[in-house]
Amino acid sequence: MSQQNRTHRTLLERERELRAVDAALTELCGTDPGARTETRGGGVIAFEGPGGVGKTALLGEVRRQAAARGCTVLRARGGEHEQGAAFHVVRQLFQPVLAATGEDEHRRILGGWYDIVAPAVGLVVSGSGGAPDPQGVRDGLDWLVTRFALERAPVVVILDDVHWADPESLDWLTRFASRAVDLPLLLAVGYRPEDLTADCAAIRGLAERQGTRPHVLAPLTPSGVGSIVREALGDHAEEAFCRECWAMTGGNPWEVTELTAKIRDRRLKPQSENLPALRELVSSAKDSGLNDRLTRLGTAAVRLAWAVAVLGIEATPALTANVAGLSETEATELVARLVDARILAPPRPGDGTRPLEYLHPLIATAVYQAIPGALRVAMHGQAAVVVLGAGLGSAAAGRHLLEMHPEGDPWVVRHLRAAAREYLRAGAPDAGRRCLARALREPPDLQERAAVLYELGCAAQLTEPDVTVNHLRAALEEPELGPELREAITYRLAQAYGHSGRMEEAAQVVAAEIGRATSARTRLRMQTEQLMWNMFRADEKESPARSRRLARLAGHLTGRGMAERYLLGLRAWDAMTRGEPVATTLHYAEEALGDGLSWTDDDWGFEVPILVALVFLHCDQPGRAEELFNKGIAECERKGWRGSHLAFGLTLLGYARLRRGALGEAEELAREGMRIADRVGSSTPAHWTAVGTLIETLICRGRIREAQEFAAAHGGESLPQATLCPDVPAVRGELLLAANLHREARRQLTEVGRRMDGRGMRNPAWCPWQLHLSQALALTDPRQAAEVAGDAVRRARQFGTHSALGRALHTAAAVTQGSERIKLLAEAVGHLERSPSAYDLAVALVDHGAALRRIGLPQEAGDRLYRGLEGAVQCGAEALAARARDELSAVGLRPMQLRVDHTSPLTSQEQAVAERAAEGWPDARISEATGLEEREVARLLSDVYRKVGTDRAGLAKLLITPAVGLPRRPASDPG
């Protein structure tokens, strides 16, 4: 009986499913196969049922019909014994396509994702690349499939035995499947529902998310089974005999097929009197019958069949012969006999590199389970040797090594560690951890055990810092530990504690190792790490002493190595939070930055690079900060790091946009940063940084109720014991004030002030708790409100940035009455005009205009209100814009229609005054040279500061740095 006929008869009684296949392909391709002008949508079609019920045959029909309609077909199959091979299914999908092209085409297809995705799809890349996190690889695979679907539309992806898919492929598949409906791509899957593990549970919902349900394949009816029996045994088969076949097999097509083959082999006539003999055959139809059939082919055939079962996806004819101990000629003859015996599928055309396959997964399972346990372990060991000898890599050998019994073999440990490195490079840390955990059980030599524990801890660092802590603590307690490895473990353990919000433990673990440092440079690095983690502690008790120690260390540095630069970065951050003069703060920040600080250096953390960027942000140079955040984000994306690093980068870039007044962008970036942070874990510093930024942004936009609801949704979560930017308790106090809950705001902000002053963090630019507390006190205790605001002004003057002083003066005006209020508002506007803080300026202008209206100065009020309205609209501050319009109406002026554009390049006049200001010219000299009034020069410079993101002091830096020079307006623009 031909394979084609057997396939045909398994499709008996599948009319409903075939109609669904036809409908899905018609939806994908249209009714005219030659028409490709219309972009059509795809979706998911799923078939579920027990083994042998006909899923593979239906998917084969999907493939046949798709090819006939001109579709590009990709197909893969899960393997029962390949589930530990990361991206096994993904590689089956793409390797046939990629194998037909060279590296140049691979790089064209993968684009910027090449270094991230190439290892996952089985391409060889240089060993210099880092280990991407799983989300980075998933995003890259999404991009690859999307591009492939658009370039080669329509595309049909067929995945059989998905219940056996490896976790990495399955994780990607279940996340990507919902996008199929928006692409010219049909995803067809088959699985056994009884074999779905917890990891596979999402498979059930793939089709349901597309508005359909999985097609549950029913057993054949007695009539359908009778058709198969008569086709195989002859039309003379009696009805009672056929019905007994149905009863014995439950209508399972594969079992019926195997049973009819058994009946033919026994030369049993399909008659009623042979029913007892038929029943004797049934119990052995799948198991002992198969094994008997295999045994009759001889010992060599058994060894070959076992070798195919053990090797799985690596079962090429040559490797199979090697594992079975046969020559390739013998193996070729035996393969033909196993095909005739309906055990192996006919080999696919090719050059001998395609793996041998069983005719059905049920056969593969039965053969594998029939191998004696000790012999199966030995064959996996032989398979590992053969696979390594063929150059397939340690990862391919790794799944065989995992099946071996631990024997203390250094060779096994070495290759399991190598396999783990390959898996980590492919973005499969779970697979890498399995290899390293098995290497520990081998076990390794005492001298090697700490290194294995270290690698095991590092494998989880990007995504599971808590797991990292456990392994690294064990590594640090190992007796055989060299100084270099001990230092590396200490640094990674401190990072793991810190990323989990456990700052005190991070500082303690570094402090305990300082005395063991073997060199002055190592000791400085350890001291720097200890200072940093203590600085991040929200409950640090000795902040002033730590600041003095940090200042002494920074003052005695002579070199500018990485350890020195990191310490200078900490000194800059400490100076900023304490409110030391801005010139001092920026000096240390520039010294620390040098020629750049990497966010993804394996030996150094990303904490200090972030702190340096935040220093520039709070020193009225948000443009510099945004440049550094964008570089860090790009660096993370290039390496496929889609965890906490990227979450911090996006959120803090949003915070920088908030400080500049681009509230819409700030909200979008904060939400994206929070989405990524929550994939790593809730209640982490990255999560709370996003929460604080988003609440503050919503307050500025005037969406107070939404901010309250968002804050309430996160009110039950515990804050990490870490210094956050922005400070979340302070932001909560600001929200209480915005909601007119003054008593609660006073209580919250007073506690924040006690904590900040206790740590010496006195800079209102860093944490403006005093500004909000003074307003919360204004109604009940105006004298204390004025004292708090006055102290904030003194602190802001000491720090010296225009934005900090402008905000503090604005707050002082809010709690002051009479002419002094007007004077303070004018002074606040004057300082904020010289800052890059667009939102704060808009608020001050509106308040100043409203105050001028109330004292009967409508012309001056109108000027301030128009400018404040323009700023509010450009910032996206809806409530502030509404208030400005109301005030203009009260003056008797009509609010004008405004064009929103806060990213436009400089006009020719703005460029001219900016260049002269950068050279140190005072406003009076610029006015004389340009013919503009001095007041107009000040206004033009104010626009420059907000557009380029710096104050006057930062203009020179921007002009002499080509990469971030002032944007020039096109010459054709009249300005």
N, C-alpha and C positions, 0 to 999 in steps of 0.2 A: 504494500500500500504506500503510495507516495506521500511525502510530507505535505504537499499541497492539498491532497484529498483529506488528510487528517485535520489540517487547519480548517478546511471547509466545513467538516461535520461538527467541529466544536462550536461553530456559529449557529447551530440549530437553535431555534426558539430564542433568538436574540434580536428579533425584529425591532422591538422598542428601543434597545440600545443602539442599533444601527441607524435608526431614524434620528436619534439624538446626535450621533456622530455626524451624519449628513447635515443636520441643521447647524451644528457648531462650525463645520467647515464652510458651509454656505455663508454663515454670518461673517466668517473670517475672510473668505475669498470672493464672495459674491457669486452670482449665478453664471457669470461669464468668466471662465478661467483666464482668458486673454486680457481682460480689462484690469489695469492696475492704477487707474487714475484716481480712484477714490480710496481714501484712507479709511480702513474698516477696523473695528475693534475685535479683540479676542476674548479670552476668558479662560475658565477652567472646566474640564469635564473629568469626572472621577468615577472609577469603577471599583467596587469593593465586593469581596466575597472570599470564602475559604480557598485554600490551595487546590488547584485543579479544576476550578469552576469555569475557567475560560477567560480570565482577565488578560492574560498575555495574548491570546488569540484576538481579542477585541482590539487591544492596542496595536497588534500587527495589522489589523484592518484599518485602523486610523492611519497608520504609517502608509499603507498602500494607497488609500484614497487621497491622502495629503500629497504624496508624490505625484499622483495622477493629475492633481489640480495645480501642479507647479509650485508647491510649497517647499521651502527649505526645512528639512527635517533634522532635528537633533534628538538623540535618544540615549538613554542610560538605564541601568538597572542596579538596584541595591543588591548587596551580597550578604548572606547570612554570616559569613566569616570575614567580611571586609568592613564591618561596621566600625572597627577601630582605626581604619585607614582614613585619615582626615581628607576631605574633599574628593573622595573616591568617585562619587556620583558626578560632581562638577567636572572632574577631569574627563570622565567618559563623554560628557556632553561636548566639550570644546576641543579635546585633543585631536579628534579626526579632522576638524576644520583647521586647527593651527598647524597640524603636521604637514599640511599641503603647502605651507608658505614659509618664508624665511623670517629672520629676526626683524628686518626692516618693516615687513608687513605686520608682524606682531606688534611692533612699537606704534605703527600707524593705528592699528585697531584699538590698542589699549591706551594710547595717548599718555597723558600724565599719570595714569593709574598703573603703568607698566611695572614699576618696581614694587608696588604694593600687591598687585593681583597676580603677577606672573608666577610666583611660586605656588599659589593655590591652584592654578590651572595646569601645573606640571611643566612650566618652562624654566629653564636654567637661568639664574641671574647671578650677578657678582656677589661674592660673600660680604661685601662692604655694607650692604643695606641693613637697616635696623629691622626689628621685629614689629610689624604693624599690629594693632589690636584687632580683635575680631570684627568690630563694627566697621573699621576702615576697609577690611577686606570685603565685607558684605556690601558696603556702599560701592566699592569698585566693581564687584560682580553685577550689581544692579545697573551700573553705567554700561558695562560690557554688553549685557543682554539687551538693554534698551537700544544701544547703538546697533547691535547685530540685527535686532528685530526691524529697525528702521531701514538699514541698508539692504537687507535680504528679505524683505517682507514679501508675502506672508510667511511666518515661521511657526512650525509646530514642534513643541518640545514634548517628548514622550518619556515618561519615567515609570518603569515597572518595578514592582516589589519595593515600593517606597517605604514600607514598614521596616525594611532592612537598610535604609539609607544611613550613611554615617551622620553623626550629629551636626557636624559643621555644614555639610551640604543641606541637611534638613532644616537647620536654623535659617540659612539663607533662603531656601525655597519657600518656607511658610511666611516669611516677611515679604518676599518679592511677589508672591502669587497674586496679591490683591491689585497689583499694578498691571496685570496682564490684560484686564478689560480695557485699559487705555492705550494698548499697543496692538499692532497687527500680529498678535502672538496667541496661539492656543496652547494651553498646558494640559496634557492628558496624563492622568496618573492612575495607577492600579495598586491596590494594597489589600492585605488581609486584616480585617478589623480585629480579629482575635489576637493578632501579634503586634498590635500597636502598643508601644511603650509610652511612658509619660511624656518623653521627648517628642513622640510622634503624634500626640493627641491632637495637635493643631491641624493635622492632615484632614481630619473629618470636616473641619470648617472651611476648607479651601473652596469647595464648590458652593457651599451655603452662602459664603460672602458674596458670590456672584449672582445670588438670587435663585439658585437651583439646589438640588439635593444630589448626593452621590447616588449613582446607579447601583443598587444592590442586586447582584447577579443571583437569580434563583436557580435551584437545581433543575435538571431536565425532567420533563414529564415522562411517564411510561412510554408514550408514543415516541418522544425524542430518543430515549434510550434504545427503543426497538429499532429505530432507523439506523443507529450506529451499529448495533449487533448484526442486523441483516446486511449492512454494507460490508462488514468485516467477515462474516461467517456464511453469508449467502441468504437469498430470499426465502429459503426453506426453513429458516429458524422459526420455531413454534412460538406462539404468543405467550404461553405460560413460561417458557424458558426466558424470553425477553423480559417479561415482567419480573421474574426472579432476579435477573441481572439488575434491573432498576432497584428492587428492594435491597439487594446486597450492597449496592454502591451509593444508595441515597440520591441517585441521579447526577453524581459528580462526573462530568465528561472525561476527565483524565483517568479516574478510576475505572470507568467503563472501558476506555481504550486499553488500559493495562489488562483488564480482565479478559477482553476479547483476544488479546495477544496470548495470554496464558491458555485460553481455551484452544486456540489454534495449535500452540506448542504441544498440548496434551492430546490433540486430535479428538477432542470431545465433541460429539454431535449435539447440535442445539435442539435437543428433544426433551420432552417432559420426563422420560424415564431417567435422564441424566441430572435431574435437579439435585439429588444428594451429592453427586460428585462435584457439581458446580459449587455447592456450599462449602465443600472442603477446600476448594481453590481460593475462595474469597479472602480468608484470613491471611493468606500469604501473597495476596496480589501486589501489595505495596512494599512489604519489608522482606520477609524471607524469600518470597518469590523472586524479587529483584536480586537478592544476594545469591540465590541458587543460580539464576541466569548468569550472573557475573562469574561465579565460581566455575561454571562449566566452560567458560572461555579460557581458563588456565591461570596459573599463578602470575605470569607476567602481565596479563590483562588486568588482574586485580591490582597489582602494584601500580600500573599506569593509571587506573581509575582513581586509586587512592591519592596518587600524586596530583591529579587534576583537582581533587577535592581540597587538598591541603594548600596548593598554590593559589587557587582562585583566579583573580584577575591577572596574576603573573604566569598562568599556565600556558605559555607558548610551547609549541612542540619540542623545541630544544631544551628548555628548562625542565619541562615535564619528564622528558627522557632521562635527564641527569638525575633528578630526584628519585625516579623509579629505578635507577641503575640499569638502564637499557641504552642500546645504540639508537640513533635517530632512525635508522632503517627499520629496526624492530618496532620502534614506537609508531612509525607511520602505518605499518601493517596492523598493529593492534588497534590503532584509532579507527581504521576502517571496520574492523570486526565489532568494536564497541558501538559504532554508528549503526551497523546492521542489526545489532542486538537492542536497539532503541534505548541505549544508555547515554551516549554522547550525541550531541547535535552535529550535523555535517559541518566540517570546518568551513569558515567563511573564506572567500577568495582573498588572496593577498600574498605577501612574500614570506609567509611563515612566521610573522611576528604577531599575528592575532591570536589571542588566547583560545584554548579549547574550552568548550562549554558543555554542560549537561543538557539533555533534551528538555528537562523540566527541573525547576528548583526542588521539587519533592524528591527526585532521584538524587540530587546533590546532597540533600540533607541525610537521606538514608545511607548513602555511601560513606559520608564523613562519619556518621555515628557508628558505622560498622567497623571502623578501624580500631583495633585494640588500643587502649589508652596509652600504654608505654610506647608502642610503635608510633602512634600519632604524634607524641611529643618529640620523638627522635626524628620523624619526618619533617616536623616544623624546624628543628635545628638544621637539618640538611637543606631545607628550603631557604633558610636565612643565609647559609653559606653560598648557595647557588645564586641567589638574588644579588648578593653583594659582589660575587664574582662576575656577574653580568653587567655590573656598573649601574644598577637601578637605584642605588643609594641606600643609606641607612634607614630612612623612613619606610621604604618598601620592605626592608628586612625586619623592621621593628615589630610589626604585627606577629611575625613568626617567633621572634625572641620573647614576646609577651606570653606565648604558650608554653615556653620551656620551663622546666623545674629549676629553681634556684640552686646553684652549685658553687657560688663564689668564684665565678669565671671572670677574670679581668676583661677578656675579649667581649663578653656579653655586655658588661658595664660600659665599656668604651663605645660600642655601637648603639646602645640604648641612649647614651648621652648625645651621640651624634644625631640619632633620629629625633631626639627632643629639639635640638637646635634647628633641624630642618623644619619641623612642625611649627616652631615659634616663628621662623622666617616666613612661613606660609600664613601666619595669623591664626594658628590653631593651638592655643596654649593648653587647652584641656588634653589634647592628644599628647602634647609634650610632657605634661604633668604625669600622664599614665606611664610613659616610658621612664621618667625619672623616679617615680614611685616604685616601679618594678626594679630599677637599678639598685635602689636602696635595699630591696629584699634579696638581691643576689647573694650576699651583700658586697659592696666595694671594700677595698682595703681601707684600713683606718685613716691612712693619709689622704684618701680620696673621698671619704664619706662627707666631710664638711663641704667640699666643692659641689658634690651632688645635692646636698641640702640647700646650698646657696643658689644653685641653678633652679632647683624646684621652687624656692621662694620667689626668685626673679620672674619665673614663668607666669606668676599671677599678679605681678605688681601693678600693671596698668588697669586691670579690671577688678581685682579682688584683693585689696591691700590687707584685709584681715587675715586671709589665708597666707599671704606673704609673711606676716608677722610670726605666725606659728613656726614655719620652716626656718626662718632666719634666726629665731631665738634658739632653736635646736642646733643650728649650725654654729652659733657663737659659743655654745657650751661644749663643743667637741674638743677633746684633749689635743689632737693632732691638727694644729691650726697655725699656718705660717702668718707672718706679720702683714703681708700684702693682702692675703685673703681675709684676714681678720678686719682690716680697715675697710675693705670693700663691703663685707657683711654689715659692719657697723653703719656705714653710710646708707645702705639700702634699708636696713631695719629702721633707722631713724626716719627715712622718707616714708616708709610704710605706716609707721605710727602717725606721722604728720598728716598724711593723706586720709587717714581715718579719723582725724580730729583729735588725736591723743598727743597733744603737744608736750605735756609734761613728761610722758614716757619717752618721747623722741629726744628731749633734752637730756634726760637721765642716762639713756643708753650711750649717748656720745660722751657725756661727762665721765662715765665709768671707764672709758677707753683712753682718755687723754693721757693718763699716766703710763700707758703701754706704748705710746707713740715712739717710733724708732728714729724719727728725724724731726728737725725744727719745722720743716714745711708741713709734715703730717700733723704735728702738734698744732700749728696755726690753722690748718684745715679743720681739725677737730674742735678747736676753740670757736672758730667761725660758725660751725654747725650748731654747737651748743648755744651760742649767743642767738642765732637765728630762731631756733625752736623755742627758746625762752621768750624771745621777743613776740612770737606768735601766740603765746599762752594768754588767754583771756584772764586767768587768775594769777598772773605773775605777781609775786609779793615784793620782789627786790628790783623793780624796774629802774629806780634812780641809780642804784649801785651798778646794775648792768650797763646803763648808759655811760656812766663814768669809765667803766672798764673798757667799753667799746671805743670811747673817745681816746683813751690812752693807747690802745692797740693801734688805732688808725693813725694816730699822730707819730708813731715810731716806725711806720712801714717805710721800707726803702725800695723794695721791688714792686713790680706790677704783674706778677704771675696771677694765675686764676684765683688762688686762695686769697691773695691780697685784694684783688678786684672785688671778690665777693664780700670781703669784710668791709671794703669801702662802700659797697652798695648798701650794706646794713647800716653803716654810719649815716649815709644819706637819708635813709628811711627814718632812722631814729631822730635825726636833726629835724626832718619835716614834721613828724608827729609831735615833737616837743615844742615846735614853733621857733626854732633858731632862725636867724636871718636867712632869707631866701638865697642870697648870694653864697652863703656857706653851704647850704643844702645842695644847690646846683653844682658847686665845685666838686663835692664828693660824688654826686651822681655822674658827672662827666668823666671823672677819673675811673669810676667803676665800669662805665659803659665801654670806654676804650674803642676798639674796633668792632664791638658787638658782643652780645652774650647769647649763647644758644639756649633754646628751650628744650632740646631733645638730646643733649649730650648725655651719653650713658653714665658718665662719671660724675656729673654735676646736676643738681636739681634745677627746676625751672622757677623756684621760689624767688631767688634774688633778681633774675631778669624781670620778673613781674613787679617786684618792689621798685626797681629803678624806673620802670615805665610809670608807675603810680606816683613816684616823686615828681617827674616832669609834669604829670597831670595836675597835681596839687600846687605846682609852682607856676601856674598860668602858662604852661606850654603843652596844652592837650594835643596839639598837632604832632609834637615829638612823641608823645605817649601813643597816639594812634598809629604812628609809623612803626613803633616797636611792637605794639599788639598785632598789627597786620603781618609783620615779619614772623612773629612767633606762631600765629595761626597758620600761615603758609608753610612754615617748617613742620608743624604737626601734621598738616594735611599731606605734605610730600611723603612723610614717613608712615602715613596711615594710622596716626595716633588719634583716635576718635573718642577718647575718654576724658578724664579730668583736665588734662592739659588744654584740650580744645575747648572744653566747657568754660574754663577760666578765661581763656583768650577771648572768646566771643562775648561773654558776659561783661568783662572789663572793658572791651572795646565799646560795648553798649553804654557802660558807665561813663566812659570818656565822651561819647556823643551826648549823653545827658548833661554833663558838665558844660558842654559847648552849646547846648540848647536844641540839638536835633532830637526831639523827643520821640518822634515816630520811629526813627532808626534805632534809638535806644531801646524802645519797647520790643521791637522785632528781634534785636540781637539778644536781649535778656531772655526772651522766651525760648529762643533757639539754644542758648547756653544752658538754660534750665532743663530743656528736653534731653540734652546730651548728658548733663550731670545726673539726672534721675535714672538713666540707663546704667550708670555705674553704681548708684546707691543713694538713697535718700539720707538726709541729715548729715551729709558731708559738707566740708567748707565750700566746695564748688556749688552745691545746691543752695546753701544759704546766701552766698554772694549773689546768686541770681534772684533769690527771693527779695533781698533787700533792694537791689537795683530796680526790680520791676515795681515794687511798692512805691518807691520814691518817684519813679517815672510817672506812674498813674496819678500820684498826688499833683505833680507839676502840670499834668494835662487836665486836671480838674475833675477826674473821675474818682471821686472819693468813695462812693458806695462800692464801686468795683474793687478798689484797693482794699476796703474793709473786708469784703467777701473773700478776696484772695488771701489776705492775712489770716482771717479766721480759718480758712481751709488748712493752713499750716501752723495754726496756733498750738496744736497738740504735740508737735514734733519738738524734740529736745535739741537745743543749740549745741554745737560742738564747743569744746573749751579752746576756742581759737579766736585770735584777732581777725575780724572780718572787715572788708571794705566793699560797700559801706557797712558801718556798724549797725547790725539789725535791731538791737534794742533802741538805739537812737532813732532809727527810721520808724519803729513802732510808736515812739513818743511823738514824732512829727505827724504821724497819721492820726493819733488821738487829738492832737491840736487842730488838724485840718477838719476833723469831724466835730469840733466844738466841745470836746470832752476835756475841758481844761483841768479839772481836778485830777483825772487819771493821767493826763499828759504831764502835769507837775510831778506827780509821784514817779512816773517812769523816767522822766528826764533828770530829775534830781539824783536818782540812783545811777544813771549813766554818768552824770557829772562826777559823782563820788568815785566811781571806778576809773574814769579817765584821769582825773586830777591825781588820784592815788598812784597812777602809773606814770605821771609826768607828761601825759599826752594833752598838751594845753593849746594846741593849734586849732582855731575854729575853722580853718580851711579843710582840716582833716575830718573833724567831727564837730559839726555846728550845734551841739546840744544847747549851748548857752543862748544861741539865737532863738531857738524854739522855746526854751524855758522862760525867757524874759517875756515873750508874748503870752505864754500860758499864765504868767503871774500878773499881767497888766491889769486885769479887771479887779482882782482881789488885793493885790499888794503892789501898787504902782512904784513905790519907792524901791523895793527890792528888785522889781523888774528893771528899773533904770540902772541900778547898781550892777546887775548881771550883764545888761547890755553894754554898760561902760567898760566893764572888765573885758568883754569880748572885743571891743574896739581897741583897747590897749594891747591885747594879745595879737590882734590882727596887724596893728602898726609894727609890732616887734617882728612879726614874720615878714611883712613887707610886700605882699602881692596885692595888686589892685582889686582882684575879685574878692579876696578875703576881707579887705578893708571896706570895700563897697557894700558887701552884704552885711557886715557888722554895723556900719553907719546907717544903713537902711533899717536894720532892726532897732537901733537906738532911736531913730526917728519915729518908729511905730509906737514907742512907749513914751514919747515926749509930746508936749503940747505947745501951741503958740508959734511964735516966729522961729524959735529954735528948731522946731520940727521941719519947717520949710528949708532952713539952712542945712540941716543934716541930710535931708533928701537931695538937695542940690549937690552937696559934697559926695553923697553916695553915687549919684548918677555920674558925676565927674570921674570918679575912680572906675566905675564899671564900664564907662566908655573906653577906658584904656586897658580893658581886660578882654579875653576871648569868651566871656560868659554871656551869651546872647539872651538866655532866658532870664537870668538875674537882672540884666539891664532892662529887659522889657517890663518886668515886674516893677522895678524902681521908677521907670518912666511913667507907667500908668499911675502909680501911687503919687508921684510928684505932680503929675498933671491934675489928678483929683484934688490934691491939696491946694494947688494954685487956683483951681476953679472955685473952691470954697472961700478963698479970701478975695475973690473978685478980680482975678487976672485971667480973663478968658483967652486972650491971644497967646500968652505964654503957656497956658494949660493946653490949648489946642495943639501947639507944637509938640509938647511932650506926649500927649495922648495919641496923636497920629503916629509918632515914632514907636510908641509902646504897642499900638495895635499892629503895626507892620511887623515888629519883632515877635509878638505873640503868634501871629498867623504863620510866620516863617518857622517858628519853633514847633508848631503843632500844639500850642497851649490853648485849647478851645475855651475853657472857662475864663482865662485871662483876656482873651480876645473879646468875649461877650461883655465882660466888665468894661473894657476900653470903649466899646461901641456905646454902652449905656452912658458912660461919662461924656463922650463926645456929643451924644444927643442932649445931655443935660446942659452942655455949653451952647447948644444950638447949632452944632456943626454936623454935617452929614458924613458918616463913615464912608471912605472911598473903597473901591474895589482893589484888592491887592494881589500882586503876583507873587506866588510862593516859590522862592528859589534861593536857598542858603548854601548852594554848592557852586554858584557861578564863579567864573574867574574874575580877577581884578580888572577894574576899568583902567583906562590909561592914566587917569588922574590918581587913582588909588595906587597904581604901580609907581608913579613918579614920587608921590609923597612917601611911600613905603621904602623905596631905595634910599632916599635922603635920610629918613629916620634911622634906617639900619646903619648909616654911616655916622650917626651920632648928632645930626643936625637938630637943633631945637625947633619948636613949632614956628617961632617968629622968623627964623631964617628960611624955613621952608616956605612960609607965606610970602616972604619977599621974593624968593626965587621963582615961585610959580604964579604969582599974581593973585593968589587966593587969600580970602580973609583967614585970619588965624583960627577963628571959630570953625570955618569950613575944613581947614586942615585937620583939626582935632576930630571932626566928625568922620572924615574920610579914613583917618587912621583907626578910628573905632571900628569901622566896617572891615578894614584890613585884619585887625586882630581876630575878629570873629570868623572871617572866611578862612584864614590860614591856620588858626588855632594857636596863637601865641600872644604874649604881651610884647611891649616895645623891646625889652631886653632880648627876646628870642628872635627878632627879625634878622639880625646879623647872621645868626647860626643858619637860618633857613636860606638866606641869600648866598652864603658861601658853600652850601651843600647842594651840588647839582641834583642829586637824587630827589631832594625834597624842596627845590627852589620855589620861589613865589610863582604861582601860575600866571602866565602872561595872557592878556586879552588880545584877540586877533587884531591885526593892524586895521582891518576894514571897519572895525567898530568905532563909531565916533566918540564913545566914552560919555 
